[in-house]
Amino acid sequence: MIEVKALSKQFGAQMAVNNLSLKVDRGQFCMLVGTSGCGKSTTLRMINRLIEPSGGQILINNQDVTSLPPEQLRRRIGYVIQGVGLFPHRSIHQNIATVPRLLGWKKADIDARVTELLTLFKLDAATFAGKYPHQLSGGEQQRVGVARALAARPELLLMDEPFGALDPLTRELLQDELLRVQKLLGITIIMVTHDLEEAMKMADVIAVMDKGELLQLDTPETLLRHPREGFVQSLVGGMDRSLHLLAIKPVSQVMTPLSLQQQQQPSPSPAPTIEANANLRDAMALLIWEQAEQLQVVDADGTPIGRVTMHDLLQQGARA
Ligand SMILES: Nc1ncnc2c1ncn2[C@@H]1O[C@H](COP(=O)(O)OP(=O)(O)OP(=O)(O)O)[C@@H](O)[C@H]1O
C-alpha cells in the first residue's frame, strides 16, 4: 500500500531522517516509536508532503507521491495531530465537511457522511453537528478530528500523537474506538506515539526509530521476543516484557473452550469470570486479586465459553 524507499531529510547539517525504508500493507496499523527528536513527525510530514524529502522515494499504491500536486495528495491522506487543530469558528458539521466540500461533493452526500461519521464515533449527530469546537471536551474534539480526517474516505490515515493530551481513561477509550473503526473500514494507518504500551496494543507492526534511522520493523510479539541489540533492546527489553507479552493477546486465543455439554452444566465451584476479548494481563491481574487458579471465560452475553488457568498465562508471558 505504502512503500518508503531510502527516505532522508536533512535540516542544515542534521540528518533528521536517514535512509529510511519501510513498507506498510493495505489495512495494516503501523506505529512509529522512538525517543523525542528521532524523526517520527518528519517522516509522517514527508509522506503527505508537508515537508519535501532531501532524498528517497514514497510510493502509495505504486504511485510516486511527487507525481501528484500536494493539495490533491493530501485529500487522499487523512492527517490527525495532537491538539486536533479543528477550525474554531466552524461548526462540527462544517469541520468534518471540509475536504468533501473542497472535492465538490453534493450537499446531501456531505450531510449523510457527517452523520455517518459522528455516529461511528458514538457522537449523537443531532446534538453535536451544530456545536462549535470549544463546546466539546478534549476527547470529543479528538474524535471529531479523526472523523474529519476520514471524511473523504482517504486511503491512508497519518496520526501524530493523536491521544497525547488526553487523560488515561479517555485515551484508552479512544484507542479502542479507533481500532474498531479501523477494522470496520479496513483503513491503513501510520501513527506516531511516545507510548510503548499504546504501540503494543494497537499496532500490527511497530517501527522503532533512533537518530533518524529505522532500527527494527516487526510485529509487537517479535519485537518483544527478539529485539535487536542496543537501542531496541533497551526500549522493550525491561523486566516487564512478560507483562507486555500478556497485554497483546486476548483471552480467547489461549482459553480451553468448553464443550457444549459443559456450557449447559453449571460449574461445581464457580471461578471468577473474564470476558473473552479481555487481554491476558487483565486475566493475570484478576487471578492474583482473587487468589484463584483459573478463570471462567464468558462471551459478551455472559455465557461461559471456556476457561483459562494460571499455568496458561505463565506459559504465554515466558521467554519462548
Ligand atoms: N523545520 C525544521 N527545521 C530544522 N530542524 C528541524 C525541523 N523540523 C524538525 N527538525 C529537527 O529534526 C529532528 C527530528 O524532528 P521530529 O519532529 O521529526 O522528531 P520526533 O521524533 O517527531 O520528535 P518528538 O517525538 O519530540 O515529536 C529534531 O532534531 C528536530 O529538531
The ligand as an SDF file (V2000), in Angstrom:
LIG
                    3D

 31 33  0  0  0  0  0  0  0  0999 V2000
   11.7050   22.5640   10.2660 N   0  0  0  0  0  0  0  0  0  0  0  0
   12.7950   22.1330   10.9140 C   0  0  0  0  0  0  0  0  0  0  0  0
   13.9500   22.8010   10.8350 N   0  0  0  0  0  0  0  0  0  0  0  0
   15.0740   22.3600   11.4460 C   0  0  0  0  0  0  0  0  0  0  0  0
   15.1270   21.2420   12.1810 N   0  0  0  0  0  0  0  0  0  0  0  0
   14.0090   20.5250   12.3050 C   0  0  0  0  0  0  0  0  0  0  0  0
   12.7730   20.9050   11.6770 C   0  0  0  0  0  0  0  0  0  0  0  0
   11.8170   20.0030   11.9680 N   0  0  0  0  0  0  0  0  0  0  0  0
   12.4150   19.0770   12.7530 C   0  0  0  0  0  0  0  0  0  0  0  0
   13.7240   19.3900   12.9580 N   0  0  0  0  0  0  0  0  0  0  0  0
   14.6940   18.5820   13.7280 C   0  0  0  0  0  0  0  0  0  0  0  0
   14.6990   17.2720   13.1820 O   0  0  0  0  0  0  0  0  0  0  0  0
   14.7670   16.3020   14.2050 C   0  0  0  0  0  0  0  0  0  0  0  0
   13.5950   15.3460   14.0960 C   0  0  0  0  0  0  0  0  0  0  0  0
   12.3860   16.0410   14.4470 O   0  0  0  0  0  0  0  0  0  0  0  0
   10.9650   15.3090   14.5060 P   0  0  0  0  0  0  0  0  0  0  0  0
    9.9730   16.3610   14.8650 O   0  0  0  0  0  0  0  0  0  0  0  0
   10.7600   14.5590   13.2740 O   0  0  0  0  0  0  0  0  0  0  0  0
   11.2060   14.3070   15.7190 O   0  0  0  0  0  0  0  0  0  0  0  0
   10.1550   13.4110   16.5030 P   0  0  0  0  0  0  0  0  0  0  0  0
   10.7400   12.0620   16.5770 O   0  0  0  0  0  0  0  0  0  0  0  0
    8.8020   13.5360   15.8730 O   0  0  0  0  0  0  0  0  0  0  0  0
   10.1740   14.1250   17.9200 O   0  0  0  0  0  0  0  0  0  0  0  0
    9.0010   14.2800   19.0090 P   0  0  0  0  0  0  0  0  0  0  0  0
    8.7000   12.8990   19.4540 O   0  0  0  0  0  0  0  0  0  0  0  0
    9.6690   15.1070   20.0730 O   0  0  0  0  0  0  0  0  0  0  0  0
    7.8680   14.9800   18.3410 O   0  0  0  0  0  0  0  0  0  0  0  0
   14.8030   17.0660   15.5180 C   0  0  0  0  0  0  0  0  0  0  0  0
   16.1400   17.1460   15.9530 O   0  0  0  0  0  0  0  0  0  0  0  0
   14.2620   18.4200   15.1600 C   0  0  0  0  0  0  0  0  0  0  0  0
   14.8210   19.4230   15.9820 O   0  0  0  0  0  0  0  0  0  0  0  0
  1  2  1  0
  2  3  1  0
  2  7  2  0
  3  4  2  0
  4  5  1  0
  5  6  2  0
  6  7  1  0
  6 10  1  0
  7  8  1  0
  8  9  2  0
  9 10  1  0
 10 11  1  0
 11 12  1  0
 11 30  1  0
 12 13  1  0
 13 14  1  0
 13 28  1  0
 14 15  1  0
 15 16  1  0
 16 17  2  0
 16 18  1  0
 16 19  1  0
 19 20  1  0
 20 21  2  0
 20 22  1  0
 20 23  1  0
 23 24  1  0
 24 25  2  0
 24 26  1  0
 24 27  1  0
 28 29  1  0
 28 30  1  0
 30 31  1  0
M  END
$$$$
